[in-house]
Amino acid sequence: MARVGIIFIALALAGCNGGTVDRHALTNDASTIDSINCEAWLLSGAVARDRVTTYYAREQAEELAIQAGNLADALARRPTAAGLEQRVRAKAKSASILASRLWKLHDRPTDRDGAHALADAFKRAGGCS
């Protein structure tokens, strides 16, 4: 019985980022992209002001980049509800750009000027306030 429970949980987790993207899923994924952008804005702002350690900046940027990259991959591949494909693929591109920016922050966690420029881009992309 425990084995059946474990298999059920594994299948449920595997399906969390699968299936057809409908309006609700697109809204949730867009909110997640905005949230990652805003978290990246805070992180890059802290890097620009030399308020975090290099190790923390690198690790946090990596975690966020992985999340954004996974979202980009899922949105680029998943089937979409009728009439949503263009919007879903645009969100995939936004998530990919976000991941790319985060990898830049990861690779240069001591570049205060670069972090400042990235902070502006993250803020605009995420609509952060």
The first five atom37 places (N, CA, C, CB, O) and aatype in JSON, in Angstrom:
{
  "aatype": [12, 0, 1, 19, 7, 9, 9, 13, 9, 0, 10, 0, 10, 0, 7, 4, 2, 7, 7, 16, 19, 3, 1, 8, 0, 10, 16, 2, 3, 0, 15, 16, 9, 3, 15, 9, 2, 4, 6, 0, 17, 10, 10, 15, 7, 0, 19, 0, 1, 3, 1, 19, 16, 16, 18, 18, 0, 1, 6, 5, 0, 6, 6, 10, 0, 9, 5, 0, 7, 2, 10, 0, 3, 0, 10, 0, 1, 1, 14, 16, 0, 0, 7, 10, 6, 5, 1, 19, 1, 0, 11, 0, 11, 15, 0, 15, 9, 10, 0, 15, 1, 10, 17, 11, 10, 8, 3, 1, 14, 16, 3, 1, 3, 7, 0, 8, 0, 10, 0, 3, 0, 13, 11, 1, 0, 7, 7, 4, 15],
  "atom_mask": [
    [1, 1, 1, 1, 1],
    [1, 1, 1, 1, 1],
    [1, 1, 1, 1, 1],
    [1, 1, 1, 1, 1],
    [1, 1, 1, 0, 1],
    [1, 1, 1, 1, 1],
    [1, 1, 1, 1, 1],
    [1, 1, 1, 1, 1],
    [1, 1, 1, 1, 1],
    [1, 1, 1, 1, 1],
    [1, 1, 1, 1, 1],
    [1, 1, 1, 1, 1],
    [1, 1, 1, 1, 1],
    [1, 1, 1, 1, 1],
    [1, 1, 1, 0, 1],
    [1, 1, 1, 1, 1],
    [1, 1, 1, 1, 1],
    [1, 1, 1, 0, 1],
    [1, 1, 1, 0, 1],
    [1, 1, 1, 1, 1],
    [1, 1, 1, 1, 1],
    [1, 1, 1, 1, 1],
    [1, 1, 1, 1, 1],
    [1, 1, 1, 1, 1],
    [1, 1, 1, 1, 1],
    [1, 1, 1, 1, 1],
    [1, 1, 1, 1, 1],
    [1, 1, 1, 1, 1],
    [1, 1, 1, 1, 1],
    [1, 1, 1, 1, 1],
    [1, 1, 1, 1, 1],
    [1, 1, 1, 1, 1],
    [1, 1, 1, 1, 1],
    [1, 1, 1, 1, 1],
    [1, 1, 1, 1, 1],
    [1, 1, 1, 1, 1],
    [1, 1, 1, 1, 1],
    [1, 1, 1, 1, 1],
    [1, 1, 1, 1, 1],
    [1, 1, 1, 1, 1],
    [1, 1, 1, 1, 1],
    [1, 1, 1, 1, 1],
    [1, 1, 1, 1, 1],
    [1, 1, 1, 1, 1],
    [1, 1, 1, 0, 1],
    [1, 1, 1, 1, 1],
    [1, 1, 1, 1, 1],
    [1, 1, 1, 1, 1],
    [1, 1, 1, 1, 1],
    [1, 1, 1, 1, 1],
    [1, 1, 1, 1, 1],
    [1, 1, 1, 1, 1],
    [1, 1, 1, 1, 1],
    [1, 1, 1, 1, 1],
    [1, 1, 1, 1, 1],
    [1, 1, 1, 1, 1],
    [1, 1, 1, 1, 1],
    [1, 1, 1, 1, 1],
    [1, 1, 1, 1, 1],
    [1, 1, 1, 1, 1],
    [1, 1, 1, 1, 1],
    [1, 1, 1, 1, 1],
    [1, 1, 1, 1, 1],
    [1, 1, 1, 1, 1],
    [1, 1, 1, 1, 1],
    [1, 1, 1, 1, 1],
    [1, 1, 1, 1, 1],
    [1, 1, 1, 1, 1],
    [1, 1, 1, 0, 1],
    [1, 1, 1, 1, 1],
    [1, 1, 1, 1, 1],
    [1, 1, 1, 1, 1],
    [1, 1, 1, 1, 1],
    [1, 1, 1, 1, 1],
    [1, 1, 1, 1, 1],
    [1, 1, 1, 1, 1],
    [1, 1, 1, 1, 1],
    [1, 1, 1, 1, 1],
    [1, 1, 1, 1, 1],
    [1, 1, 1, 1, 1],
    [1, 1, 1, 1, 1],
    [1, 1, 1, 1, 1],
    [1, 1, 1, 0, 1],
    [1, 1, 1, 1, 1],
    [1, 1, 1, 1, 1],
    [1, 1, 1, 1, 1],
    [1, 1, 1, 1, 1],
    [1, 1, 1, 1, 1],
    [1, 1, 1, 1, 1],
    [1, 1, 1, 1, 1],
    [1, 1, 1, 1, 1],
    [1, 1, 1, 1, 1],
    [1, 1, 1, 1, 1],
    [1, 1, 1, 1, 1],
    [1, 1, 1, 1, 1],
    [1, 1, 1, 1, 1],
    [1, 1, 1, 1, 1],
    [1, 1, 1, 1, 1],
    [1, 1, 1, 1, 1],
    [1, 1, 1, 1, 1],
    [1, 1, 1, 1, 1],
    [1, 1, 1, 1, 1],
    [1, 1, 1, 1, 1],
    [1, 1, 1, 1, 1],
    [1, 1, 1, 1, 1],
    [1, 1, 1, 1, 1],
    [1, 1, 1, 1, 1],
    [1, 1, 1, 1, 1],
    [1, 1, 1, 1, 1],
    [1, 1, 1, 1, 1],
    [1, 1, 1, 1, 1],
    [1, 1, 1, 1, 1],
    [1, 1, 1, 1, 1],
    [1, 1, 1, 0, 1],
    [1, 1, 1, 1, 1],
    [1, 1, 1, 1, 1],
    [1, 1, 1, 1, 1],
    [1, 1, 1, 1, 1],
    [1, 1, 1, 1, 1],
    [1, 1, 1, 1, 1],
    [1, 1, 1, 1, 1],
    [1, 1, 1, 1, 1],
    [1, 1, 1, 1, 1],
    [1, 1, 1, 1, 1],
    [1, 1, 1, 1, 1],
    [1, 1, 1, 0, 1],
    [1, 1, 1, 0, 1],
    [1, 1, 1, 1, 1],
    [1, 1, 1, 1, 1]
  ],
  "atom_positions": [
    [[0.82, -1.19, 0.0], [0.0, 0.0, 0.0], [0.87, 1.26, 0.0], [-0.94, 0.0, 1.21], [0.56, 2.22, -0.7]],
    [[1.94, 1.25, 0.78], [2.84, 2.41, 0.82], [3.48, 2.65, -0.55], [3.92, 2.22, 1.88], [3.7, 3.79, -0.95]],
    [[3.77, 1.54, -1.24], [4.38, 1.66, -2.57], [3.42, 2.36, -3.53], [4.77, 0.26, -3.12], [3.86, 3.18, -4.34]],
    [[2.14, 2.06, -3.46], [1.14, 2.7, -4.32], [1.07, 4.19, -4.01], [-0.24, 2.04, -4.13], [0.94, 5.0, -4.92]],
    [[1.15, 4.55, -2.73], [1.13, 5.96, -2.33], [2.33, 6.72, -2.87], [0.0, 0.0, 0.0], [2.19, 7.85, -3.34]],
    [[3.48, 6.1, -2.81], [4.71, 6.73, -3.31], [4.62, 6.92, -4.82], [5.96, 5.88, -2.94], [5.0, 7.97, -5.34]],
    [[4.11, 5.92, -5.52], [3.98, 6.01, -6.97], [2.98, 7.12, -7.32], [3.52, 4.66, -7.57], [3.23, 7.9, -8.24]],
    [[1.88, 7.19, -6.59], [0.88, 8.24, -6.84], [1.48, 9.63, -6.64], [-0.33, 8.05, -5.91], [1.26, 10.52, -7.46]],
    [[2.23, 9.81, -5.57], [2.86, 11.11, -5.3], [3.85, 11.45, -6.4], [3.57, 11.1, -3.92], [3.9, 12.59, -6.86]],
    [[4.64, 10.5, -6.82], [5.63, 10.74, -7.89], [4.94, 11.15, -9.18], [6.49, 9.49, -8.12], [5.38, 12.07, -9.87]],
    [[3.85, 10.46, -9.53], [3.12, 10.81, -10.74], [2.48, 12.18, -10.64], [2.05, 9.77, -11.04], [2.45, 12.93, -11.61]],
    [[1.97, 12.52, -9.47], [1.36, 13.83, -9.28], [2.4, 14.94, -9.41], [0.68, 13.92, -7.91], [2.14, 15.97, -10.04]],
    [[3.56, 14.72, -8.82], [4.62, 15.73, -8.92], [5.13, 15.86, -10.34], [5.78, 15.38, -7.98], [5.44, 16.97, -10.79]],
    [[5.22, 14.78, -11.05], [5.69, 14.84, -12.43], [4.71, 15.6, -13.32], [5.9, 13.43, -12.98], [5.13, 16.21, -14.3]],
    [[3.43, 15.57, -12.99], [2.43, 16.24, -13.79], [2.21, 17.69, -13.43], [0.0, 0.0, 0.0], [1.43, 18.36, -14.1]],
    [[2.87, 18.2, -12.41], [2.65, 19.57, -11.97], [3.02, 20.58, -13.05], [3.45, 19.84, -10.72], [2.4, 21.64, -13.13]],
    [[4.0, 20.28, -13.85], [4.43, 21.22, -14.87], [4.16, 20.65, -16.26], [5.92, 21.56, -14.71], [4.91, 20.91, -17.2]],
    [[3.09, 19.88, -16.36], [2.75, 19.26, -17.62], [1.32, 19.58, -18.0], [0.0, 0.0, 0.0], [0.64, 20.37, -17.35]],
    [[0.88, 18.96, -19.06], [-0.48, 19.18, -19.51], [-0.6, 20.43, -20.35], [0.0, 0.0, 0.0], [0.38, 21.12, -20.64]],
    [[-1.83, 20.7, -20.73], [-2.12, 21.85, -21.58], [-2.12, 23.14, -20.77], [-3.47, 21.67, -22.27], [-2.65, 23.19, -19.66]],
    [[-1.51, 24.17, -21.33], [-1.51, 25.48, -20.68], [-2.83, 26.17, -21.02], [-0.28, 26.35, -21.14], [-3.09, 26.5, -22.17]],
    [[-3.65, 26.38, -19.99], [-4.89, 27.12, -20.18], [-4.71, 28.53, -19.62], [-6.09, 26.39, -19.5], [-3.61, 28.89, -19.2]],
    [[-5.76, 29.32, -19.62], [-5.65, 30.71, -19.14], [-5.21, 30.78, -17.68], [-6.99, 31.42, -19.31], [-4.41, 31.64, -17.31]],
    [[-5.74, 29.9, -16.87], [-5.4, 29.89, -15.44], [-3.91, 29.57, -15.24], [-6.27, 28.87, -14.68], [-3.22, 30.24, -14.48]],
    [[-3.44, 28.53, -15.94], [-2.02, 28.16, -15.83], [-1.12, 29.29, -16.34], [-1.74, 26.86, -16.6], [-0.08, 29.57, -15.75]],
    [[-1.53, 29.92, -17.43], [-0.73, 31.02, -17.98], [-0.66, 32.18, -16.99], [-1.32, 31.5, -19.32], [0.4, 32.78, -16.81]],
    [[-1.78, 32.49, -16.36], [-1.8, 33.57, -15.35], [-0.87, 33.23, -14.19], [-3.24, 33.8, -14.83], [-0.12, 34.08, -13.73]],
    [[-0.92, 31.99, -13.72], [-0.05, 31.57, -12.62], [1.42, 31.61, -13.03], [-0.42, 30.17, -12.15], [2.26, 32.08, -12.26]],
    [[1.72, 31.12, -14.21], [3.11, 31.12, -14.67], [3.63, 32.54, -14.88], [3.25, 30.31, -15.97], [4.79, 32.84, -14.57]],
    [[2.79, 33.43, -15.4], [3.18, 34.83, -15.57], [3.46, 35.48, -14.22], [2.09, 35.62, -16.33], [4.4, 36.26, -14.08]],
    [[2.65, 35.15, -13.23], [2.87, 35.68, -11.87], [4.18, 35.16, -11.29], [1.7, 35.31, -10.94], [4.9, 35.89, -10.61]],
    [[4.48, 33.91, -11.56], [5.73, 33.33, -11.08], [6.92, 34.02, -11.73], [5.78, 31.81, -11.36], [7.91, 34.31, -11.06]],
    [[6.83, 34.29, -13.02], [7.91, 35.0, -13.72], [8.1, 36.39, -13.12], [7.61, 35.1, -15.25], [9.22, 36.83, -12.89]],
    [[6.99, 37.09, -12.87], [7.08, 38.41, -12.25], [7.72, 38.32, -10.86], [5.69, 39.05, -12.15], [8.55, 39.16, -10.51]],
    [[7.35, 37.31, -10.09], [7.91, 37.14, -8.74], [9.41, 36.9, -8.79], [7.21, 35.99, -8.02], [10.16, 37.46, -7.99]],
    [[9.83, 36.05, -9.72], [11.27, 35.78, -9.85], [12.0, 37.06, -10.26], [11.53, 34.65, -10.89], [13.08, 37.35, -9.75]],
    [[11.42, 37.82, -11.2], [12.02, 39.1, -11.59], [12.17, 40.02, -10.39], [11.17, 39.77, -12.68], [13.21, 40.66, -10.23]],
    [[11.15, 40.11, -9.56], [11.21, 41.02, -8.42], [12.2, 40.54, -7.37], [9.83, 41.17, -7.79], [12.89, 41.35, -6.75]],
    [[12.28, 39.23, -7.17], [13.3, 38.71, -6.25], [14.7, 38.97, -6.8], [13.08, 37.2, -6.0], [15.62, 39.3, -6.06]],
    [[14.84, 38.81, -8.11], [16.13, 39.1, -8.76], [16.47, 40.58, -8.67], [16.1, 38.65, -10.24], [17.63, 40.95, -8.51]],
    [[15.46, 41.44, -8.76], [15.66, 42.88, -8.6], [16.23, 43.19, -7.22], [14.33, 43.66, -8.82], [17.19, 43.95, -7.09]],
    [[15.63, 42.59, -6.19], [16.13, 42.82, -4.83], [17.56, 42.3, -4.67], [15.21, 42.13, -3.8], [18.41, 42.97, -4.08]],
    [[17.81, 41.11, -5.22], [19.15, 40.54, -5.12], [20.18, 41.39, -5.84], [19.16, 39.13, -5.68], [21.24, 41.7, -5.29]],
    [[19.88, 41.78, -7.08], [20.85, 42.56, -7.85], [21.05, 43.94, -7.24], [20.4, 42.69, -9.32], [22.14, 44.5, -7.3]],
    [[19.99, 44.5, -6.66], [20.15, 45.78, -5.95], [21.07, 45.64, -4.76], [0.0, 0.0, 0.0], [21.88, 46.54, -4.48]],
    [[20.96, 44.53, -4.04], [21.85, 44.29, -2.9], [23.29, 44.09, -3.37], [21.38, 43.06, -2.11], [24.23, 44.53, -2.71]],
    [[23.46, 43.42, -4.5], [24.81, 43.24, -5.06], [25.37, 44.6, -5.46], [24.79, 42.27, -6.29], [26.54, 44.9, -5.19]],
    [[24.56, 45.43, -6.11], [25.01, 46.74, -6.56], [25.44, 47.62, -5.39], [23.9, 47.44, -7.35], [26.33, 48.46, -5.53]],
    [[24.81, 47.43, -4.24], [25.15, 48.22, -3.04], [26.14, 47.51, -2.13], [23.89, 48.56, -2.26], [26.43, 47.97, -1.03]],
    [[26.66, 46.36, -2.6], [27.63, 45.56, -1.83], [27.07, 45.16, -0.47], [28.94, 46.34, -1.65], [27.75, 45.28, 0.55]],
    [[25.81, 44.7, -0.46], [25.12, 44.34, 0.79], [25.01, 42.83, 1.02], [23.74, 44.93, 0.8], [24.49, 42.4, 2.05]],
    [[25.5, 42.04, 0.07], [25.46, 40.58, 0.21], [26.84, 40.01, -0.12], [24.37, 39.96, -0.7], [27.64, 40.63, -0.81]],
    [[27.08, 38.82, 0.39], [28.35, 38.17, 0.09], [28.34, 37.65, -1.34], [28.63, 37.02, 1.09], [27.28, 37.42, -1.93]],
    [[29.51, 37.47, -1.87], [29.65, 36.92, -3.22], [29.02, 35.53, -3.3], [31.14, 36.86, -3.62], [28.32, 35.21, -4.25]],
    [[29.28, 34.72, -2.28], [28.74, 33.36, -2.26], [27.21, 33.39, -2.28], [29.25, 32.61, -1.02], [26.59, 32.66, -3.05]],
    [[26.6, 34.23, -1.43], [25.14, 34.31, -1.38], [24.58, 34.77, -2.73], [24.7, 35.26, -0.25], [23.62, 34.18, -3.23]],
    [[25.16, 35.8, -3.3], [24.69, 36.32, -4.59], [24.76, 35.25, -5.66], [25.53, 37.55, -5.01], [23.81, 35.08, -6.43]],
    [[25.84, 34.53, -5.71], [26.02, 33.49, -6.71], [25.01, 32.36, -6.53], [27.45, 32.94, -6.65], [24.37, 31.93, -7.49]],
    [[24.86, 31.9, -5.3], [23.94, 30.78, -5.04], [22.48, 31.18, -5.27], [24.12, 30.29, -3.6], [21.73, 30.41, -5.87]],
    [[22.1, 32.35, -4.82], [20.72, 32.79, -4.99], [20.4, 33.03, -6.46], [20.46, 34.07, -4.18], [19.33, 32.66, -6.93]],
    [[21.33, 33.64, -7.19], [21.13, 33.86, -8.62], [21.0, 32.52, -9.35], [22.3, 34.68, -9.22], [20.18, 32.38, -10.25]],
    [[21.79, 31.54, -8.95], [21.71, 30.22, -9.58], [20.34, 29.58, -9.34], [22.82, 29.31, -9.05], [19.73, 29.05, -10.27]],
    [[19.87, 29.61, -8.11], [18.56, 29.02, -7.8], [17.45, 29.68, -8.61], [18.27, 29.16, -6.29], [16.59, 28.99, -9.17]],
    [[17.46, 30.99, -8.68], [16.45, 31.72, -9.44], [16.58, 31.43, -10.94], [16.56, 33.23, -9.18], [15.57, 31.29, -11.64]],
    [[17.8, 31.34, -11.43], [18.03, 31.06, -12.85], [17.5, 29.67, -13.22], [19.53, 31.16, -13.19], [16.92, 29.49, -14.29]],
    [[17.71, 28.72, -12.35], [17.21, 27.37, -12.6], [15.68, 27.37, -12.65], [17.71, 26.38, -11.51], [15.08, 26.75, -13.53]],
    [[15.05, 28.06, -11.72], [13.59, 28.16, -11.72], [13.08, 28.79, -13.01], [13.1, 28.97, -10.5], [12.16, 28.28, -13.64]],
    [[13.69, 29.91, -13.38], [13.27, 30.61, -14.6], [13.52, 29.75, -15.84], [14.01, 31.95, -14.74], [12.68, 29.7, -16.74]],
    [[14.64, 29.07, -15.88], [14.96, 28.21, -17.01], [13.98, 27.04, -17.14], [0.0, 0.0, 0.0], [13.57, 26.69, -18.25]],
    [[13.62, 26.45, -16.01], [12.64, 25.36, -16.04], [11.29, 25.85, -16.54], [12.49, 24.74, -14.64], [10.61, 25.17, -17.31]],
    [[10.91, 27.03, -16.1], [9.65, 27.61, -16.55], [9.7, 27.91, -18.05], [9.33, 28.9, -15.76], [8.74, 27.65, -18.77]],
    [[10.81, 28.46, -18.5], [10.97, 28.76, -19.94], [10.85, 27.48, -20.76], [12.33, 29.43, -20.2], [10.17, 27.46, -21.79]],
    [[11.5, 26.43, -20.31], [11.47, 25.17, -21.03], [10.05, 24.6, -21.08], [12.42, 24.16, -20.39], [9.59, 24.15, -22.12]],
    [[9.37, 24.63, -19.95], [8.01, 24.09, -19.89], [7.06, 24.88, -20.78], [7.49, 24.09, -18.44], [6.27, 24.31, -21.52]],
    [[7.15, 26.21, -20.72], [6.25, 27.03, -21.52], [6.56, 26.95, -23.01], [6.33, 28.48, -21.07], [5.67, 27.17, -23.84]],
    [[7.78, 26.64, -23.36], [8.14, 26.51, -24.77], [7.67, 25.19, -25.36], [9.64, 26.64, -24.93], [7.5, 25.09, -26.58]],
    [[7.45, 24.19, -24.53], [7.15, 22.84, -25.03], [5.71, 22.38, -24.82], [8.06, 21.88, -24.38], [5.19, 21.6, -25.61]],
    [[5.08, 22.86, -23.78], [3.75, 22.34, -23.44], [2.7, 22.75, -24.47], [3.34, 22.83, -22.06], [2.77, 23.83, -25.05]],
    [[1.74, 21.87, -24.69], [0.62, 22.25, -25.57], [-0.2, 23.36, -24.91], [-0.28, 21.01, -25.88], [-0.2, 23.5, -23.69]],
    [[-0.88, 24.13, -25.73], [-1.64, 25.26, -25.2], [-3.12, 25.15, -25.57], [-1.06, 26.58, -25.72], [-3.48, 24.5, -26.55]],
    [[-3.95, 25.8, -24.78], [-5.37, 25.89, -25.11], [-5.51, 26.74, -26.36], [-6.2, 26.49, -23.92], [-4.62, 27.53, -26.69]],
    [[-6.6, 26.57, -27.04], [-6.86, 27.3, -28.28], [-6.72, 28.8, -28.08], [-8.26, 26.97, -28.81], [-7.27, 29.38, -27.14]],
    [[-5.97, 29.42, -28.98], [-5.81, 30.87, -28.96], [-4.76, 31.4, -28.0], [0.0, 0.0, 0.0], [-4.56, 32.61, -27.92]],
    [[-4.06, 30.52, -27.27], [-3.08, 30.98, -26.28], [-1.63, 30.73, -26.67], [-3.34, 30.32, -24.98], [-0.72, 31.19, -25.98]],
    [[-1.4, 30.02, -27.75], [-0.02, 29.62, -28.06], [0.94, 30.81, -28.15], [0.0, 28.85, -29.36], [2.03, 30.75, -27.59]],
    [[0.55, 31.86, -28.84], [1.44, 33.01, -28.99], [1.78, 33.63, -27.63], [0.81, 34.06, -29.91], [2.94, 33.97, -27.39]],
    [[0.8, 33.78, -26.75], [1.05, 34.36, -25.43], [1.91, 33.45, -24.57], [-0.28, 34.64, -24.73], [2.78, 33.93, -23.84]],
    [[1.67, 32.14, -24.65], [2.46, 31.18, -23.86], [3.91, 31.19, -24.32], [1.86, 29.75, -23.97], [4.83, 31.21, -23.5]],
    [[4.12, 31.18, -25.62], [5.5, 31.18, -26.14], [6.2, 32.5, -25.82], [5.5, 30.93, -27.67], [7.42, 32.51, -25.61]],
    [[5.46, 33.61, -25.79], [6.05, 34.89, -25.4], [6.5, 34.84, -23.94], [5.04, 36.06, -25.62], [7.56, 35.37, -23.59]],
    [[5.71, 34.21, -23.09], [6.1, 34.07, -21.68], [7.31, 33.16, -21.55], [4.93, 33.5, -20.84], [8.16, 33.36, -20.68]],
    [[7.39, 32.16, -22.42], [8.58, 31.29, -22.42], [9.82, 32.1, -22.73], [8.42, 30.14, -23.45], [10.86, 31.92, -22.11]],
    [[9.7, 32.99, -23.71], [10.83, 33.85, -24.07], [11.19, 34.79, -22.91], [10.5, 34.67, -25.34], [12.37, 35.0, -22.63]],
    [[10.19, 35.34, -22.25], [10.45, 36.22, -21.09], [11.17, 35.46, -19.99], [9.12, 36.8, -20.55], [12.11, 35.99, -19.38]],
    [[10.75, 34.24, -19.73], [11.4, 33.43, -18.7], [12.83, 33.08, -19.11], [10.59, 32.14, -18.44], [13.72, 33.02, -18.26]],
    [[13.05, 32.85, -20.39], [14.4, 32.55, -20.88], [15.32, 33.76, -20.73], [14.34, 32.12, -22.36], [16.47, 33.62, -20.32]],
    [[14.82, 34.94, -21.06], [15.6, 36.17, -20.88], [15.93, 36.38, -19.4], [14.83, 37.4, -21.45], [17.04, 36.75, -19.04]],
    [[14.94, 36.13, -18.55], [15.14, 36.25, -17.11], [16.25, 35.31, -16.64], [13.83, 35.94, -16.36], [17.13, 35.71, -15.89]],
    [[16.2, 34.06, -17.09], [17.23, 33.1, -16.71], [18.61, 33.55, -17.18], [16.91, 31.71, -17.3], [19.59, 33.44, -16.45]],
    [[18.68, 34.07, -18.4], [19.95, 34.54, -18.94], [20.53, 35.69, -18.1], [19.77, 35.0, -20.4], [21.72, 35.72, -17.82]],
    [[19.67, 36.61, -17.72], [20.12, 37.73, -16.87], [20.6, 37.23, -15.52], [18.99, 38.75, -16.68], [21.6, 37.72, -14.98]],
    [[19.89, 36.26, -14.97], [20.3, 35.72, -13.67], [21.64, 35.0, -13.76], [19.22, 34.76, -13.14], [22.45, 35.07, -12.83]],
    [[21.89, 34.3, -14.87], [23.19, 33.66, -15.03], [24.3, 34.7, -15.13], [23.19, 32.75, -16.28], [25.42, 34.46, -14.66]],
    [[24.0, 35.85, -15.73], [25.0, 36.94, -15.76], [25.32, 37.39, -14.34], [24.49, 38.14, -16.6], [26.49, 37.59, -13.99]],
    [[24.29, 37.55, -13.53], [24.51, 37.94, -12.13], [25.3, 36.86, -11.4], [23.17, 38.2, -11.42], [26.19, 37.16, -10.61]],
    [[24.97, 35.62, -11.66], [25.68, 34.48, -11.05], [27.16, 34.5, -11.43], [25.04, 33.15, -11.49], [28.02, 34.29, -10.58]],
    [[27.44, 34.76, -12.7], [28.82, 34.72, -13.19], [29.66, 35.92, -12.76], [28.82, 34.62, -14.69], [30.88, 35.84, -12.73]],
    [[29.01, 37.03, -12.43], [29.72, 38.26, -12.04], [29.12, 38.84, -10.75], [29.65, 39.3, -13.19], [28.6, 39.96, -10.77]],
    [[29.19, 38.11, -9.65], [28.54, 38.56, -8.42], [29.24, 39.73, -7.72], [28.43, 37.42, -7.48], [28.75, 40.21, -6.69]],
    [[30.36, 40.17, -8.25], [31.04, 41.33, -7.65], [31.0, 42.56, -8.56], [32.5, 40.97, -7.34], [31.55, 43.61, -8.22]],
    [[30.35, 42.44, -9.71], [30.25, 43.54, -10.67], [29.09, 44.45, -10.25], [30.05, 43.0, -12.12], [27.94, 44.22, -10.63]],
    [[29.41, 45.48, -9.48], [28.36, 46.35, -8.94], [27.66, 47.15, -10.03], [28.96, 47.3, -7.92], [26.44, 47.33, -9.97]],
    [[28.39, 47.62, -11.02], [27.76, 48.37, -12.12], [26.85, 47.47, -12.94], [28.83, 49.01, -13.02], [25.74, 47.86, -13.31]],
    [[27.33, 46.27, -13.23], [26.51, 45.32, -13.97], [25.26, 44.93, -13.2], [0.0, 0.0, 0.0], [24.18, 44.79, -13.78]],
    [[25.41, 44.75, -11.9], [24.25, 44.41, -11.06], [23.23, 45.53, -11.05], [24.7, 44.1, -9.63], [22.02, 45.29, -11.03]],
    [[23.73, 46.76, -11.06], [22.81, 47.91, -11.09], [21.99, 47.92, -12.38], [23.61, 49.23, -10.95], [20.78, 48.15, -12.36]],
    [[22.65, 47.67, -13.49], [21.95, 47.62, -14.79], [20.96, 46.46, -14.82], [22.96, 47.47, -15.95], [19.84, 46.61, -15.31]],
    [[21.36, 45.32, -14.28], [20.46, 44.18, -14.23], [19.26, 44.47, -13.33], [21.19, 42.94, -13.73], [18.14, 44.06, -13.63]],
    [[19.49, 45.17, -12.23], [18.4, 45.51, -11.32], [17.32, 46.3, -12.05], [18.92, 46.32, -10.11], [16.13, 46.05, -11.88]],
    [[17.74, 47.25, -12.86], [16.77, 48.03, -13.64], [15.96, 47.13, -14.58], [17.49, 49.14, -14.45], [14.75, 47.29, -14.71]],
    [[16.64, 46.2, -15.23], [15.96, 45.31, -16.17], [14.99, 44.38, -15.44], [16.98, 44.48, -16.96], [13.87, 44.16, -15.91]],
    [[15.4, 43.84, -14.3], [14.52, 42.98, -13.52], [13.28, 43.75, -13.04], [15.28, 42.39, -12.32], [12.16, 43.24, -13.09]],
    [[13.5, 44.98, -12.58], [12.39, 45.77, -12.07], [11.37, 46.04, -13.16], [12.89, 47.1, -11.48], [10.17, 45.88, -12.95]],
    [[11.84, 46.45, -14.33], [10.92, 46.72, -15.44], [10.17, 45.46, -15.86], [11.7, 47.3, -16.65], [8.95, 45.48, -16.05]],
    [[10.89, 44.38, -16.0], [10.28, 43.13, -16.48], [9.25, 42.58, -15.51], [11.37, 42.08, -16.72], [8.24, 42.02, -15.92]],
    [[9.5, 42.75, -14.22], [8.6, 42.2, -13.22], [7.54, 43.15, -12.73], [0.0, 0.0, 0.0], [6.64, 42.75, -11.99]],
    [[7.63, 44.41, -13.13], [6.67, 45.4, -12.64], [6.78, 45.57, -11.13], [0.0, 0.0, 0.0], [5.78, 45.76, -10.44]],
    [[8.01, 45.51, -10.63], [8.25, 45.58, -9.18], [8.11, 46.99, -8.67], [9.64, 45.04, -8.84], [8.37, 47.96, -9.39]],
    [[7.7, 47.1, -7.42], [7.59, 48.44, -6.83], [8.27, 48.51, -5.49], [6.14, 48.85, -6.68], [8.28, 49.56, -4.86]]
  ]
}
